[in-house]
Amino acid sequence: MRGWWREISGLVLSASCGGCGRPRTELCEECRTDLYGQPPRRVRPVPEPRGLPVVHAAAGYENAVRAVLLAHKERGALGLAGPLGKALAGAVRAGAGHGGVVGPLLLVPVPSTRRAVAARGHDPMRRMALAAAGELRRCGTRAGVVAVLRQRRPVADQTGLGARQRQANLAGALEVMAGGERLLEAGQVVLVDDLLTTGASLVEAARAIAAAGGREGVAHGSGQAAVVAVSPSAFEIDRNCQ
């Protein structure tokens, strides 16, 4: 019931801009520019964890971008999945070719915990990944979503944890669903997430794919990943470190 209500309210209730609150628009042009108006950049957290794939981000996690992500993720503003998916698609496109695999792009979302999905009433990352794949296809790139990762054990809330604590918290937490390894052989794997902070989630996702016999290159840093946003400092650092 909660998921159904989120779907209806997200589509029909009067909207204000998810970034700045401007009335009568779901996302104003100025906030769209902040979200996907600049070229995506390759980004690296500091310190960079071992096993992190090549990551591209659409924007820095601040101001309008932060507000839009939170509105979609925590407040069920489902209509924002489209603009967020467009931003994510740009980051995916910026990294295309790093994997060296011929075939469609396979977007593999980093999963949220079941508890988080239940509390929110929707799966924001999966929704963004589907929107990104649709945007890529409209632009002539073969792409699809392969949601083969799942939580294999409970993890603690990451809020307030440092880089090493996050890595320890997530180590061994993900696995590829039964039969998922065959799906990963059909193209070029791209891990996707909404936000890059320490990189621990992407490292664990890459490890799980490699452990299942998927794209081993992803787990050794030669694969690719894409995120909507990254901490502003990391985004700015890599403007001059391509």
C-alpha positions, 0 to 999 in steps of 0.5 A: 500500500505504501509503495502504491501511494508513493507512486500516485502522490509522486505523479499527481500532487502539485509540484515545487522544484526539488532543488530550490523549491520554486513553485509550479515546476518539478525541477527548474532549469537552473537546478537541471543545469546544476544536476547535468549541465556540466560534463561528467568527471572522473572522480577519486575519493581521498583516500582511494580504496583498493579495488575501486573501479574507474568512477565518473560523476555527474555533479558535486553533492551540494546545494540543488543536487543534494536537495534533488537526491534527497527529495527523490530518495527520502521524500518519494518525489518519484518524478525526479527519477527522470532528471536523475537518470539523465545525470546518471546516464551522462556519467555512464556515457563518460566512462564507456569504453574503459571496460573494453567489452563489446556489447550493451552496457549493463547497469548494475545498481548497488542495492539498498538494504531491505529495511531502507527500501521498506521504509522509503516505500520504493527503491530509488537506486533501481528507479534511477538506473532504469531511467538512465538505461532508458536515456541511454537507449534514446541516445542510441546506446544499447543499455539495460539494468541487471539488478543482480546484487543483493544483501547477504547479511545485515549491515550497520547504518553508514552514517557517521562511519569513517572510510575504514569503518565503512569498508569493514561494515560492508566487507562481504555484505553483497552477493550476486543472485543465483544465475546472475553471473550469466546475465553479466556475461552479456555486455559491459558491466557498469556499477551505478550508485547515487552517491560516492563518499568513501567508495566502500559500497562500489568496492564491495559491489565490484568484489561480489561480481568478481567472486561470482565469476563475472567481470573480474576487471571491475574488481581490480579497478579496470572496470567502470562505475558511475554515480550521480554525485560525489563530495564536492572536494573530490569532484573539483580535484579531478577537474584537472586530473583526468 
